[in-house]
Structures are given as C-alpha cells and as structure tokens.
Amino acid sequence: MTNPLPLLLGMPGGWEWLIILVVCLLLFGNRIPGLARSLGRGVNEFKSGLREGETKPDTPGKADEPPARRDP
C-alpha cells in the first residue's frame, strides 16, 4: 500500500482555498449571475421538454403520412 501523504503535500489548505475563492470572485464576479441565470433557463427548458414528451402520445397523425399523389 502506498503512502498518500506525498500526494497531499501540494494541496492547498483552508486559507489558501479562501484566497483562491476571493480572487476568483474578483475576476469573475460580474459574470457569475448571468451564468447561473442561463444555466437555470437551460434546466427549465430541459424539464419542460421532458414533461412535454411524457404528455404527448406517440400516435401517427397527418404530419407522419406521406403526401397524397395527384395524377395529372
């Protein structure tokens, strides 16, 4: 069994993660609300598409029939 300690020596600790978070918020803070909004809209569209697919039965309609042939 290998010792996991050498792998963890390069990982940031609590204060380092906090500093990284603050820097990311300063750099990308104005873009985060727009990203969250578009992600929420995408999830809502996906859910409504799933609901729409459940409510519509798969019955062939006129759109599925080939066009009628007309003989000149």
PDB file of N, CA, C, O and CB in Angstrom:
ATOM      1  N   MET A   1       0.849  -1.175   0.000  1.00  0.00           N
ATOM      2  CA  MET A   1       0.000   0.000   0.000  1.00  0.00           C
ATOM      3  C   MET A   1       0.893   1.236   0.000  1.00  0.00           C
ATOM      4  O   MET A   1       1.885   1.303   0.725  1.00  0.00           O
ATOM      5  CB  MET A   1      -0.965   0.000   1.223  1.00  0.00           C
ATOM      6  N   THR A   2       0.520   2.216  -0.831  1.00  0.00           N
ATOM      7  CA  THR A   2       1.340   3.425  -0.924  1.00  0.00           C
ATOM      8  C   THR A   2       0.887   4.449   0.107  1.00  0.00           C
ATOM      9  O   THR A   2      -0.258   4.440   0.558  1.00  0.00           O
ATOM     10  CB  THR A   2       1.268   4.025  -2.341  1.00  0.00           C
ATOM     11  N   ASN A   3       1.788   5.307   0.458  1.00  0.00           N
ATOM     12  CA  ASN A   3       1.522   6.350   1.440  1.00  0.00           C
ATOM     13  C   ASN A   3       0.909   7.560   0.721  1.00  0.00           C
ATOM     14  O   ASN A   3       1.552   8.111  -0.172  1.00  0.00           O
ATOM     15  CB  ASN A   3       2.832   6.750   2.202  1.00  0.00           C
ATOM     16  N   PRO A   4      -0.315   7.997   1.078  1.00  0.00           N
ATOM     17  CA  PRO A   4      -0.945   9.124   0.379  1.00  0.00           C
ATOM     18  C   PRO A   4      -0.399  10.484   0.791  1.00  0.00           C
ATOM     19  O   PRO A   4      -0.750  11.491   0.176  1.00  0.00           O
ATOM     20  CB  PRO A   4      -2.420   9.101   0.616  1.00  0.00           C
ATOM     21  N   LEU A   5       0.444  10.541   1.809  1.00  0.00           N
ATOM     22  CA  LEU A   5       0.946  11.815   2.303  1.00  0.00           C
ATOM     23  C   LEU A   5       1.703  12.612   1.237  1.00  0.00           C
ATOM     24  O   LEU A   5       1.486  13.822   1.159  1.00  0.00           O
ATOM     25  CB  LEU A   5       1.843  11.578   3.488  1.00  0.00           C
ATOM     26  N   PRO A   6       2.565  12.032   0.422  1.00  0.00           N
ATOM     27  CA  PRO A   6       3.249  12.844  -0.595  1.00  0.00           C
ATOM     28  C   PRO A   6       2.281  13.461  -1.596  1.00  0.00           C
ATOM     29  O   PRO A   6       2.561  14.533  -2.131  1.00  0.00           O
ATOM     30  CB  PRO A   6       4.271  11.998  -1.335  1.00  0.00           C
ATOM     31  N   LEU A   7       1.156  12.818  -1.863  1.00  0.00           N
ATOM     32  CA  LEU A   7       0.194  13.393  -2.795  1.00  0.00           C
ATOM     33  C   LEU A   7      -0.513  14.605  -2.194  1.00  0.00           C
ATOM     34  O   LEU A   7      -0.899  15.515  -2.928  1.00  0.00           O
ATOM     35  CB  LEU A   7      -0.832  12.343  -3.206  1.00  0.00           C
ATOM     36  N   LEU A   8      -0.686  14.633  -0.894  1.00  0.00           N
ATOM     37  CA  LEU A   8      -1.412  15.711  -0.241  1.00  0.00           C
ATOM     38  C   LEU A   8      -0.546  16.915   0.096  1.00  0.00           C
ATOM     39  O   LEU A   8      -1.077  17.961   0.469  1.00  0.00           O
ATOM     40  CB  LEU A   8      -2.047  15.199   1.003  1.00  0.00           C
ATOM     41  N   LEU A   9       0.750  16.800  -0.022  1.00  0.00           N
ATOM     42  CA  LEU A   9       1.617  17.914   0.350  1.00  0.00           C
ATOM     43  C   LEU A   9       1.454  19.116  -0.576  1.00  0.00           C
ATOM     44  O   LEU A   9       1.668  20.250  -0.147  1.00  0.00           O
ATOM     45  CB  LEU A   9       3.060  17.464   0.348  1.00  0.00           C
ATOM     46  N   GLY A  10       1.084  18.897  -1.816  1.00  0.00           N
ATOM     47  CA  GLY A  10       0.922  20.000  -2.754  1.00  0.00           C
ATOM     48  C   GLY A  10      -0.466  20.600  -2.748  1.00  0.00           C
ATOM     49  O   GLY A  10      -0.693  21.591  -3.442  1.00  0.00           O
ATOM     50  N   MET A  11      -1.399  20.051  -2.004  1.00  0.00           N
ATOM     51  CA  MET A  11      -2.773  20.552  -1.978  1.00  0.00           C
ATOM     52  C   MET A  11      -2.880  21.792  -1.096  1.00  0.00           C
ATOM     53  O   MET A  11      -2.260  21.860  -0.034  1.00  0.00           O
ATOM     54  CB  MET A  11      -3.733  19.461  -1.478  1.00  0.00           C
ATOM     55  N   PRO A  12      -3.679  22.785  -1.544  1.00  0.00           N
ATOM     56  CA  PRO A  12      -3.860  23.980  -0.708  1.00  0.00           C
ATOM     57  C   PRO A  12      -4.684  23.665   0.539  1.00  0.00           C
ATOM     58  O   PRO A  12      -5.530  22.770   0.533  1.00  0.00           O
ATOM     59  CB  PRO A  12      -4.540  25.099  -1.515  1.00  0.00           C
ATOM     60  N   GLY A  13      -4.424  24.403   1.586  1.00  0.00           N
ATOM     61  CA  GLY A  13      -5.153  24.248   2.836  1.00  0.00           C
ATOM     62  C   GLY A  13      -6.353  25.182   2.895  1.00  0.00           C
ATOM     63  O   GLY A  13      -6.780  25.711   1.868  1.00  0.00           O
ATOM     64  N   GLY A  14      -6.894  25.386   4.076  1.00  0.00           N
ATOM     65  CA  GLY A  14      -8.096  26.188   4.247  1.00  0.00           C
ATOM     66  C   GLY A  14      -7.945  27.632   3.838  1.00  0.00           C
ATOM     67  O   GLY A  14      -8.776  28.155   3.095  1.00  0.00           O
ATOM     68  N   TRP A  15      -6.880  28.301   4.318  1.00  0.00           N
ATOM     69  CA  TRP A  15      -6.681  29.706   3.981  1.00  0.00           C
ATOM     70  C   TRP A  15      -6.357  29.894   2.508  1.00  0.00           C
ATOM     71  O   TRP A  15      -6.768  30.883   1.901  1.00  0.00           O
ATOM     72  CB  TRP A  15      -5.573  30.296   4.830  1.00  0.00           C
ATOM     73  N   GLU A  16      -5.625  28.957   1.933  1.00  0.00           N
ATOM     74  CA  GLU A  16      -5.292  29.065   0.515  1.00  0.00           C
ATOM     75  C   GLU A  16      -6.549  28.971  -0.343  1.00  0.00           C
ATOM     76  O   GLU A  16      -6.693  29.704  -1.322  1.00  0.00           O
ATOM     77  CB  GLU A  16      -4.291  27.973   0.112  1.00  0.00           C
ATOM     78  N   TRP A  17      -7.467  28.060   0.027  1.00  0.00           N
ATOM     79  CA  TRP A  17      -8.726  27.939  -0.719  1.00  0.00           C
ATOM     80  C   TRP A  17      -9.546  29.223  -0.602  1.00  0.00           C
ATOM     81  O   TRP A  17     -10.183  29.644  -1.568  1.00  0.00           O
ATOM     82  CB  TRP A  17      -9.549  26.733  -0.206  1.00  0.00           C
ATOM     83  N   LEU A  18      -9.532  29.837   0.562  1.00  0.00           N
ATOM     84  CA  LEU A  18     -10.264  31.080   0.761  1.00  0.00           C
ATOM     85  C   LEU A  18      -9.692  32.194  -0.117  1.00  0.00           C
ATOM     86  O   LEU A  18     -10.443  32.962  -0.717  1.00  0.00           O
ATOM     87  CB  LEU A  18     -10.225  31.492   2.239  1.00  0.00           C
ATOM     88  N   ILE A  19      -8.388  32.278  -0.190  1.00  0.00           N
ATOM     89  CA  ILE A  19      -7.743  33.292  -1.038  1.00  0.00           C
ATOM     90  C   ILE A  19      -8.054  33.029  -2.511  1.00  0.00           C
ATOM     91  O   ILE A  19      -8.328  33.965  -3.262  1.00  0.00           O
ATOM     92  CB  ILE A  19      -6.208  33.303  -0.808  1.00  0.00           C
ATOM     93  N   ILE A  20      -8.014  31.768  -2.926  1.00  0.00           N
ATOM     94  CA  ILE A  20      -8.342  31.412  -4.310  1.00  0.00           C
ATOM     95  C   ILE A  20      -9.786  31.793  -4.626  1.00  0.00           C
ATOM     96  O   ILE A  20     -10.065  32.311  -5.708  1.00  0.00           O
ATOM     97  CB  ILE A  20      -8.121  29.900  -4.553  1.00  0.00           C
ATOM     98  N   LEU A  21     -10.706  31.542  -3.692  1.00  0.00           N
ATOM     99  CA  LEU A  21     -12.111  31.883  -3.884  1.00  0.00           C
ATOM    100  C   LEU A  21     -12.299  33.390  -4.028  1.00  0.00           C
ATOM    101  O   LEU A  21     -13.048  33.839  -4.896  1.00  0.00           O
ATOM    102  CB  LEU A  21     -12.948  31.359  -2.719  1.00  0.00           C
ATOM    103  N   VAL A  22     -11.628  34.174  -3.187  1.00  0.00           N
ATOM    104  CA  VAL A  22     -11.744  35.634  -3.256  1.00  0.00           C
ATOM    105  C   VAL A  22     -11.201  36.148  -4.587  1.00  0.00           C
ATOM    106  O   VAL A  22     -11.809  37.024  -5.202  1.00  0.00           O
ATOM    107  CB  VAL A  22     -10.991  36.296  -2.079  1.00  0.00           C
ATOM    108  N   VAL A  23     -10.083  35.625  -5.035  1.00  0.00           N
ATOM    109  CA  VAL A  23      -9.500  36.053  -6.312  1.00  0.00           C
ATOM    110  C   VAL A  23     -10.440  35.708  -7.472  1.00  0.00           C
ATOM    111  O   VAL A  23     -10.629  36.517  -8.380  1.00  0.00           O
ATOM    112  CB  VAL A  23      -8.116  35.390  -6.527  1.00  0.00           C
ATOM    113  N   CYS A  24     -11.024  34.510  -7.440  1.00  0.00           N
ATOM    114  CA  CYS A  24     -11.964  34.111  -8.495  1.00  0.00           C
ATOM    115  C   CYS A  24     -13.201  35.007  -8.491  1.00  0.00           C
ATOM    116  O   CYS A  24     -13.699  35.384  -9.552  1.00  0.00           O
ATOM    117  CB  CYS A  24     -12.380  32.638  -8.317  1.00  0.00           C
ATOM    118  N   LEU A  25     -13.697  35.349  -7.305  1.00  0.00           N
ATOM    119  CA  LEU A  25     -14.854  36.242  -7.236  1.00  0.00           C
ATOM    120  C   LEU A  25     -14.520  37.632  -7.753  1.00  0.00           C
ATOM    121  O   LEU A  25     -15.358  38.270  -8.390  1.00  0.00           O
ATOM    122  CB  LEU A  25     -15.368  36.332  -5.807  1.00  0.00           C
ATOM    123  N   LEU A  26     -13.315  38.108  -7.490  1.00  0.00           N
ATOM    124  CA  LEU A  26     -12.916  39.418  -8.001  1.00  0.00           C
ATOM    125  C   LEU A  26     -12.781  39.406  -9.521  1.00  0.00           C
ATOM    126  O   LEU A  26     -13.145  40.376 -10.188  1.00  0.00           O
ATOM    127  CB  LEU A  26     -11.599  39.856  -7.364  1.00  0.00           C
ATOM    128  N   LEU A  27     -12.263  38.318 -10.064  1.00  0.00           N
ATOM    129  CA  LEU A  27     -12.064  38.244 -11.509  1.00  0.00           C
ATOM    130  C   LEU A  27     -13.356  37.967 -12.268  1.00  0.00           C
ATOM    131  O   LEU A  27     -13.610  38.579 -13.305  1.00  0.00           O
ATOM    132  CB  LEU A  27     -11.053  37.175 -11.832  1.00  0.00           C
ATOM    133  N   PHE A  28     -14.178  37.043 -11.753  1.00  0.00           N
ATOM    134  CA  PHE A  28     -15.348  36.587 -12.500  1.00  0.00           C
ATOM    135  C   PHE A  28     -16.666  36.932 -11.814  1.00  0.00           C
ATOM    136  O   PHE A  28     -17.703  36.393 -12.200  1.00  0.00           O
ATOM    137  CB  PHE A  28     -15.268  35.100 -12.709  1.00  0.00           C
ATOM    138  N   GLY A  29     -16.665  37.796 -10.828  1.00  0.00           N
ATOM    139  CA  GLY A  29     -17.858  38.096 -10.043  1.00  0.00           C
ATOM    140  C   GLY A  29     -19.017  38.635 -10.849  1.00  0.00           C
ATOM    141  O   GLY A  29     -20.169  38.291 -10.582  1.00  0.00           O
ATOM    142  N   ASN A  30     -18.732  39.484 -11.845  1.00  0.00           N
ATOM    143  CA  ASN A  30     -19.825  40.058 -12.622  1.00  0.00           C
ATOM    144  C   ASN A  30     -20.404  39.069 -13.626  1.00  0.00           C
ATOM    145  O   ASN A  30     -21.503  39.306 -14.128  1.00  0.00           O
ATOM    146  CB  ASN A  30     -19.348  41.298 -13.344  1.00  0.00           C
ATOM    147  N   ARG A  31     -19.731  37.990 -13.940  1.00  0.00           N
ATOM    148  CA  ARG A  31     -20.218  37.007 -14.907  1.00  0.00           C
ATOM    149  C   ARG A  31     -20.992  35.873 -14.249  1.00  0.00           C
ATOM    150  O   ARG A  31     -21.743  35.174 -14.929  1.00  0.00           O
ATOM    151  CB  ARG A  31     -19.061  36.438 -15.690  1.00  0.00           C
ATOM    152  N   ILE A  32     -20.833  35.675 -12.965  1.00  0.00           N
ATOM    153  CA  ILE A  32     -21.451  34.538 -12.284  1.00  0.00           C
ATOM    154  C   ILE A  32     -22.975  34.610 -12.303  1.00  0.00           C
ATOM    155  O   ILE A  32     -23.597  33.581 -12.570  1.00  0.00           O
ATOM    156  CB  ILE A  32     -20.964  34.464 -10.850  1.00  0.00           C
ATOM    157  N   PRO A  33     -23.632  35.759 -12.039  1.00  0.00           N
ATOM    158  CA  PRO A  33     -25.094  35.778 -12.085  1.00  0.00           C
ATOM    159  C   PRO A  33     -25.666  35.447 -13.472  1.00  0.00           C
ATOM    160  O   PRO A  33     -26.666  34.737 -13.576  1.00  0.00           O
ATOM    161  CB  PRO A  33     -25.590  37.134 -11.650  1.00  0.00           C
ATOM    162  N   GLY A  34     -25.046  35.949 -14.509  1.00  0.00           N
ATOM    163  CA  GLY A  34     -25.508  35.637 -15.865  1.00  0.00           C
ATOM    164  C   GLY A  34     -25.335  34.164 -16.200  1.00  0.00           C
ATOM    165  O   GLY A  34     -26.188  33.565 -16.854  1.00  0.00           O
ATOM    166  N   LEU A  35     -24.238  33.589 -15.755  1.00  0.00           N
ATOM    167  CA  LEU A  35     -24.002  32.166 -15.979  1.00  0.00           C
ATOM    168  C   LEU A  35     -25.028  31.324 -15.232  1.00  0.00           C
ATOM    169  O   LEU A  35     -25.555  30.357 -15.782  1.00  0.00           O
ATOM    170  CB  LEU A  35     -22.586  31.783 -15.544  1.00  0.00           C
ATOM    171  N   ALA A  36     -25.312  31.682 -13.991  1.00  0.00           N
ATOM    172  CA  ALA A  36     -26.305  30.947 -13.203  1.00  0.00           C
ATOM    173  C   ALA A  36     -27.696  31.095 -13.816  1.00  0.00           C
ATOM    174  O   ALA A  36     -28.469  30.138 -13.838  1.00  0.00           O
ATOM    175  CB  ALA A  36     -26.311  31.445 -11.742  1.00  0.00           C
ATOM    176  N   ARG A  37     -28.015  32.280 -14.310  1.00  0.00           N
ATOM    177  CA  ARG A  37     -29.320  32.523 -14.925  1.00  0.00           C
ATOM    178  C   ARG A  37     -29.485  31.668 -16.182  1.00  0.00           C
ATOM    179  O   ARG A  37     -30.529  31.042 -16.366  1.00  0.00           O
ATOM    180  CB  ARG A  37     -29.487  34.019 -15.270  1.00  0.00           C
ATOM    181  N   SER A  38     -28.483  31.633 -17.035  1.00  0.00           N
ATOM    182  CA  SER A  38     -28.590  30.839 -18.257  1.00  0.00           C
ATOM    183  C   SER A  38     -28.604  29.343 -17.952  1.00  0.00           C
ATOM    184  O   SER A  38     -29.264  28.575 -18.651  1.00  0.00           O
ATOM    185  CB  SER A  38     -27.438  31.168 -19.203  1.00  0.00           C
ATOM    186  N   LEU A  39     -27.894  28.935 -16.933  1.00  0.00           N
ATOM    187  CA  LEU A  39     -27.933  27.535 -16.526  1.00  0.00           C
ATOM    188  C   LEU A  39     -29.324  27.165 -16.019  1.00  0.00           C
ATOM    189  O   LEU A  39     -29.829  26.088 -16.335  1.00  0.00           O
ATOM    190  CB  LEU A  39     -26.877  27.259 -15.442  1.00  0.00           C
ATOM    191  N   GLY A  40     -29.943  28.040 -15.240  1.00  0.00           N
ATOM    192  CA  GLY A  40     -31.300  27.796 -14.751  1.00  0.00           C
ATOM    193  C   GLY A  40     -32.312  27.731 -15.878  1.00  0.00           C
ATOM    194  O   GLY A  40     -33.209  26.889 -15.851  1.00  0.00           O
ATOM    195  N   ARG A  41     -32.187  28.604 -16.869  1.00  0.00           N
ATOM    196  CA  ARG A  41     -33.093  28.570 -18.021  1.00  0.00           C
ATOM    197  C   ARG A  41     -32.930  27.263 -18.797  1.00  0.00           C
ATOM    198  O   ARG A  41     -33.912  26.673 -19.247  1.00  0.00           O
ATOM    199  CB  ARG A  41     -32.833  29.776 -18.950  1.00  0.00           C
ATOM    200  N   GLY A  42     -31.704  26.826 -18.945  1.00  0.00           N
ATOM    201  CA  GLY A  42     -31.464  25.570 -19.654  1.00  0.00           C
ATOM    202  C   GLY A  42     -32.071  24.379 -18.936  1.00  0.00           C
ATOM    203  O   GLY A  42     -32.642  23.491 -19.569  1.00  0.00           O
ATOM    204  N   VAL A  43     -31.947  24.357 -17.614  1.00  0.00           N
ATOM    205  CA  VAL A  43     -32.529  23.265 -16.827  1.00  0.00           C
ATOM    206  C   VAL A  43     -34.048  23.298 -16.934  1.00  0.00           C
ATOM    207  O   VAL A  43     -34.676  22.249 -17.074  1.00  0.00           O
ATOM    208  CB  VAL A  43     -32.092  23.361 -15.345  1.00  0.00           C
ATOM    209  N   ASN A  44     -34.655  24.496 -16.871  1.00  0.00           N
ATOM    210  CA  ASN A  44     -36.107  24.611 -17.001  1.00  0.00           C
ATOM    211  C   ASN A  44     -36.590  24.157 -18.374  1.00  0.00           C
ATOM    212  O   ASN A  44     -37.614  23.481 -18.471  1.00  0.00           O
ATOM    213  CB  ASN A  44     -36.545  26.047 -16.748  1.00  0.00           C
ATOM    214  N   GLU A  45     -35.877  24.512 -19.430  1.00  0.00           N
ATOM    215  CA  GLU A  45     -36.248  24.065 -20.773  1.00  0.00           C
ATOM    216  C   GLU A  45     -36.135  22.552 -20.888  1.00  0.00           C
ATOM    217  O   GLU A  45     -36.986  21.909 -21.503  1.00  0.00           O
ATOM    218  CB  GLU A  45     -35.366  24.742 -21.829  1.00  0.00           C
ATOM    219  N   PHE A  46     -35.104  21.991 -20.307  1.00  0.00           N
ATOM    220  CA  PHE A  46     -34.921  20.543 -20.349  1.00  0.00           C
ATOM    221  C   PHE A  46     -36.071  19.837 -19.626  1.00  0.00           C
ATOM    222  O   PHE A  46     -36.619  18.857 -20.130  1.00  0.00           O
ATOM    223  CB  PHE A  46     -33.568  20.153 -19.717  1.00  0.00           C
ATOM    224  N   LYS A  47     -36.431  20.342 -18.441  1.00  0.00           N
ATOM    225  CA  LYS A  47     -37.527  19.732 -17.679  1.00  0.00           C
ATOM    226  C   LYS A  47     -38.856  19.870 -18.409  1.00  0.00           C
ATOM    227  O   LYS A  47     -39.648  18.928 -18.425  1.00  0.00           O
ATOM    228  CB  LYS A  47     -37.628  20.368 -16.291  1.00  0.00           C
ATOM    229  N   SER A  48     -39.115  21.030 -19.013  1.00  0.00           N
ATOM    230  CA  SER A  48     -40.373  21.203 -19.742  1.00  0.00           C
ATOM    231  C   SER A  48     -40.396  20.302 -20.979  1.00  0.00           C
ATOM    232  O   SER A  48     -41.456  19.803 -21.356  1.00  0.00           O
ATOM    233  CB  SER A  48     -40.568  22.684 -20.150  1.00  0.00           C
ATOM    234  N   GLY A  49     -39.272  20.096 -21.597  1.00  0.00           N
ATOM    235  CA  GLY A  49     -39.203  19.165 -22.724  1.00  0.00           C
ATOM    236  C   GLY A  49     -39.485  17.737 -22.297  1.00  0.00           C
ATOM    237  O   GLY A  49     -40.152  16.990 -23.013  1.00  0.00           O
ATOM    238  N   LEU A  50     -38.981  17.357 -21.138  1.00  0.00           N
ATOM    239  CA  LEU A  50     -39.279  16.019 -20.626  1.00  0.00           C
ATOM    240  C   LEU A  50     -40.766  15.868 -20.319  1.00  0.00           C
ATOM    241  O   LEU A  50     -41.366  14.842 -20.637  1.00  0.00           O
ATOM    242  CB  LEU A  50     -38.451  15.731 -19.370  1.00  0.00           C
ATOM    243  N   ARG A  51     -41.357  16.886 -19.703  1.00  0.00           N
ATOM    244  CA  ARG A  51     -42.789  16.835 -19.393  1.00  0.00           C
ATOM    245  C   ARG A  51     -43.622  16.807 -20.662  1.00  0.00           C
ATOM    246  O   ARG A  51     -44.627  16.100 -20.729  1.00  0.00           O
ATOM    247  CB  ARG A  51     -43.194  18.031 -18.529  1.00  0.00           C
ATOM    248  N   GLU A  52     -43.218  17.565 -21.663  1.00  0.00           N
ATOM    249  CA  GLU A  52     -43.946  17.603 -22.932  1.00  0.00           C
ATOM    250  C   GLU A  52     -43.888  16.242 -23.621  1.00  0.00           C
ATOM    251  O   GLU A  52     -44.869  15.797 -24.217  1.00  0.00           O
ATOM    252  CB  GLU A  52     -43.370  18.698 -23.857  1.00  0.00           C
ATOM    253  N   GLY A  53     -42.750  15.595 -23.538  1.00  0.00           N
ATOM    254  CA  GLY A  53     -42.600  14.266 -24.140  1.00  0.00           C
ATOM    255  C   GLY A  53     -43.436  13.221 -23.428  1.00  0.00           C
ATOM    256  O   GLY A  53     -43.870  12.256 -24.056  1.00  0.00           O
ATOM    257  N   GLU A  54     -43.674  13.386 -22.134  1.00  0.00           N
ATOM    258  CA  GLU A  54     -44.478  12.423 -21.394  1.00  0.00           C
ATOM    259  C   GLU A  54     -45.962  12.581 -21.677  1.00  0.00           C
ATOM    260  O   GLU A  54     -46.696  11.592 -21.666  1.00  0.00           O
ATOM    261  CB  GLU A  54     -44.222  12.565 -19.914  1.00  0.00           C
ATOM    262  N   THR A  55     -46.422  13.802 -21.931  1.00  0.00           N
ATOM    263  CA  THR A  55     -47.855  14.029 -22.088  1.00  0.00           C
ATOM    264  C   THR A  55     -48.350  13.737 -23.492  1.00  0.00           C
ATOM    265  O   THR A  55     -49.524  13.405 -23.657  1.00  0.00           O
ATOM    266  CB  THR A  55     -48.189  15.444 -21.727  1.00  0.00           C
ATOM    267  N   LYS A  56     -47.518  13.844 -24.502  1.00  0.00           N
ATOM    268  CA  LYS A  56     -47.954  13.600 -25.870  1.00  0.00           C
ATOM    269  C   LYS A  56     -47.848  12.109 -26.195  1.00  0.00           C
ATOM    270  O   LYS A  56     -46.765  11.535 -26.079  1.00  0.00           O
ATOM    271  CB  LYS A  56     -47.117  14.436 -26.866  1.00  0.00           C
ATOM    272  N   PRO A  57     -48.946  11.473 -26.598  1.00  0.00           N
ATOM    273  CA  PRO A  57     -48.865  10.072 -27.000  1.00  0.00           C
ATOM    274  C   PRO A  57     -48.233   9.961 -28.383  1.00  0.00           C
ATOM    275  O   PRO A  57     -48.291  10.898 -29.180  1.00  0.00           O
ATOM    276  CB  PRO A  57     -50.264   9.419 -26.992  1.00  0.00           C
ATOM    277  N   ASP A  58     -47.644   8.836 -28.652  1.00  0.00           N
ATOM    278  CA  ASP A  58     -46.999   8.611 -29.943  1.00  0.00           C
ATOM    279  C   ASP A  58     -47.999   7.990 -30.908  1.00  0.00           C
ATOM    280  O   ASP A  58     -47.930   6.795 -31.198  1.00  0.00           O
ATOM    281  CB  ASP A  58     -45.752   7.705 -29.789  1.00  0.00           C
ATOM    282  N   THR A  59     -48.922   8.795 -31.401  1.00  0.00           N
ATOM    283  CA  THR A  59     -49.896   8.325 -32.387  1.00  0.00           C
ATOM    284  C   THR A  59     -49.580   8.984 -33.707  1.00  0.00           C
ATOM    285  O   THR A  59     -49.269  10.174 -33.758  1.00  0.00           O
ATOM    286  CB  THR A  59     -51.361   8.632 -31.946  1.00  0.00           C
ATOM    287  N   PRO A  60     -49.657   8.215 -34.773  1.00  0.00           N
ATOM    288  CA  PRO A  60     -49.352   8.817 -36.076  1.00  0.00           C
ATOM    289  C   PRO A  60     -50.460   9.788 -36.473  1.00  0.00           C
ATOM    290  O   PRO A  60     -51.646   9.486 -36.342  1.00  0.00           O
ATOM    291  CB  PRO A  60     -49.179   7.721 -37.163  1.00  0.00           C
ATOM    292  N   GLY A  61     -50.062  10.931 -36.948  1.00  0.00           N
ATOM    293  CA  GLY A  61     -51.012  11.948 -37.368  1.00  0.00           C
ATOM    294  C   GLY A  61     -50.841  12.243 -38.837  1.00  0.00           C
ATOM    295  O   GLY A  61     -50.147  11.514 -39.547  1.00  0.00           O
ATOM    296  N   LYS A  62     -51.468  13.308 -39.298  1.00  0.00           N
ATOM    297  CA  LYS A  62     -51.371  13.656 -40.707  1.00  0.00           C
ATOM    298  C   LYS A  62     -49.962  14.088 -41.088  1.00  0.00           C
ATOM    299  O   LYS A  62     -49.565  13.962 -42.247  1.00  0.00           O
ATOM    300  CB  LYS A  62     -52.355  14.756 -41.040  1.00  0.00           C
ATOM    301  N   ALA A  63     -49.215  14.588 -40.132  1.00  0.00           N
ATOM    302  CA  ALA A  63     -47.853  15.033 -40.439  1.00  0.00           C
ATOM    303  C   ALA A  63     -46.947  13.841 -40.734  1.00  0.00           C
ATOM    304  O   ALA A  63     -45.932  13.989 -41.415  1.00  0.00           O
ATOM    305  CB  ALA A  63     -47.280  15.857 -39.273  1.00  0.00           C
ATOM    306  N   ASP A  64     -47.309  12.649 -40.222  1.00  0.00           N
ATOM    307  CA  ASP A  64     -46.484  11.472 -40.442  1.00  0.00           C
ATOM    308  C   ASP A  64     -46.813  10.754 -41.746  1.00  0.00           C
ATOM    309  O   ASP A  64     -46.032   9.918 -42.201  1.00  0.00           O
ATOM    310  CB  ASP A  64     -46.641  10.521 -39.291  1.00  0.00           C
ATOM    311  N   GLU A  65     -47.974  11.070 -42.365  1.00  0.00           N
ATOM    312  CA  GLU A  65     -48.384  10.405 -43.594  1.00  0.00           C
ATOM    313  C   GLU A  65     -47.676  11.044 -44.789  1.00  0.00           C
ATOM    314  O   GLU A  65     -47.439  12.252 -44.811  1.00  0.00           O
ATOM    315  CB  GLU A  65     -49.922  10.474 -43.768  1.00  0.00           C
ATOM    316  N   PRO A  66     -47.345  10.220 -45.778  1.00  0.00           N
ATOM    317  CA  PRO A  66     -46.745  10.812 -46.990  1.00  0.00           C
ATOM    318  C   PRO A  66     -47.775  11.625 -47.735  1.00  0.00           C
ATOM    319  O   PRO A  66     -48.969  11.353 -47.613  1.00  0.00           O
ATOM    320  CB  PRO A  66     -46.164   9.721 -47.916  1.00  0.00           C
ATOM    321  N   PRO A  67     -47.350  12.627 -48.513  1.00  0.00           N
ATOM    322  CA  PRO A  67     -48.308  13.449 -49.257  1.00  0.00           C
ATOM    323  C   PRO A  67     -49.056  12.608 -50.272  1.00  0.00           C
ATOM    324  O   PRO A  67     -48.501  11.665 -50.835  1.00  0.00           O
ATOM    325  CB  PRO A  67     -47.597  14.612 -49.960  1.00  0.00           C
ATOM    326  N   ALA A  68     -50.311  12.946 -50.505  1.00  0.00           N
ATOM    327  CA  ALA A  68     -51.136  12.206 -51.483  1.00  0.00           C
ATOM    328  C   ALA A  68     -50.648  12.499 -52.898  1.00  0.00           C
ATOM    329  O   ALA A  68     -50.263  13.622 -53.223  1.00  0.00           O
ATOM    330  CB  ALA A  68     -52.644  12.585 -51.344  1.00  0.00           C
ATOM    331  N   ARG A  69     -50.676  11.459 -53.732  1.00  0.00           N
ATOM    332  CA  ARG A  69     -50.247  11.618 -55.118  1.00  0.00           C
ATOM    333  C   ARG A  69     -51.400  12.118 -55.953  1.00  0.00           C
ATOM    334  O   ARG A  69     -52.538  11.668 -55.819  1.00  0.00           O
ATOM    335  CB  ARG A  69     -49.706  10.299 -55.686  1.00  0.00           C
ATOM    336  N   ARG A  70     -51.083  13.043 -56.802  1.00  0.00           N
ATOM    337  CA  ARG A  70     -52.087  13.540 -57.743  1.00  0.00           C
ATOM    338  C   ARG A  70     -51.684  13.085 -59.145  1.00  0.00           C
ATOM    339  O   ARG A  70     -50.561  13.320 -59.593  1.00  0.00           O
ATOM    340  CB  ARG A  70     -52.220  15.109 -57.669  1.00  0.00           C
ATOM    341  N   ASP A  71     -52.596  12.448 -59.806  1.00  0.00           N
ATOM    342  CA  ASP A  71     -52.337  12.040 -61.206  1.00  0.00           C
ATOM    343  C   ASP A  71     -52.805  13.146 -62.119  1.00  0.00           C
ATOM    344  O   ASP A  71     -53.939  13.607 -61.993  1.00  0.00           O
ATOM    345  CB  ASP A  71     -53.055  10.691 -61.563  1.00  0.00           C
ATOM    346  N   PRO A  72     -51.952  13.589 -63.047  1.00  0.00           N
ATOM    347  CA  PRO A  72     -52.362  14.687 -63.957  1.00  0.00           C
ATOM    348  C   PRO A  72     -53.324  14.237 -65.010  1.00  0.00           C
ATOM    349  O   PRO A  72     -53.752  15.040 -65.839  1.00  0.00           O
ATOM    350  CB  PRO A  72     -51.161  15.294 -64.627  1.00  0.00           C
TER     351      PRO A  72
END
